[in-house]
Amino acid sequence: MQVCLVANPKGGVGKSTLATNLAGLLAWRGLAGGDTQVMLGDVDRQQSSRQWLARRPAVLPKIHSWEIALGNAVKPPRDMTHIVLDTPAALHGDKLKECLKLAHRVLVPVQPSMFDILATQSFFAELAEMKAARGVPVGLIGMRVHERSRSAEEFLRFIETTGLPLITCLRDTQNYVQLAAHGMTLFDVAASRVAKDLAQWVAIEEWLGLRLPQTLD
C-alpha cells in the first residue's frame, strides 16, 4: 500500500484540486493494471474531497471514500493499494504527526504568492523537527503558476532555498474548476482537451514511480 499525503497549512492553495486529480490518475492506472484499489481520504472538516466524490459519475473508474477522524488510532484499510490523503488548513502538531505516520510520500502544493511562501516556510521548519517526517520524501507542486511572470520568478527563487525538489508547476486554468464541478479529473476526459495540463503531470507520475523518467534520444 502506498499513501500520499497532500498537505500545506495555508488554506486555498489547491490541496483538494491536487488530491482529487492524483486519485483520478491512480484510478485510471488501476483500470489499466487491473489490481489497483484507490481511496481518497478526507481529513478536512469541510469534506471537500468527499463532496467531490459524491458528484463523481459511476461510469468512471472507482475511487473509494475514507473519512478520517484524527485523534483516534488510524489504520488504512488493508484492501487498498493506493491512498491519497487530502488535509485541512492549519494542519499542525499532533494531527500533522498522525498524518505523517501514514504517509510514504508528501506533496506540498504552493502558490506563487508571498503569503503562501511564508506559510510554507513555517511548515517546512515544523516538518524538519518531526521524527515522523524523517525518511519520507517531500516534493513541491507549484499551483496556478503563470509562466514568465515576476511572481513565478520569485517563486522559483524561493523553491531553491528550500532544498526540496520542485516536481512541476501546474498552470492557472479553468479546466480543473470545470471538471471538479462534475466530480471529474483531467484523466476522465479526452486527452486532446487537456493536453497542456496532462503534460505537466508527467513529472508527478515519475516522482511517484508510476512511469519511467523521460530520457533524451
Secondary structure as UniProt FT lines:
FT   STRAND          2..6
FT   TURN            11..12
FT   HELIX           15..33
FT   STRAND          38..42
FT   TURN            45..46
FT   HELIX           48..55
FT   TURN            58..59
FT   STRAND          64..67
FT   TURN            70..71
FT   TURN            78..79
FT   STRAND          82..86
FT   TURN            89..90
FT   HELIX           93..102
FT   STRAND          105..110
FT   HELIX           114..129
FT   HELIX           131..133
FT   TURN            134..135
FT   STRAND          138..145
FT   TURN            147..148
FT   HELIX           150..162
FT   STRAND          166..171
FT   HELIX           175..180
FT   TURN            181..183
FT   HELIX           186..188
FT   HELIX           191..194
FT   HELIX           195..207
FT   TURN            208..209
//
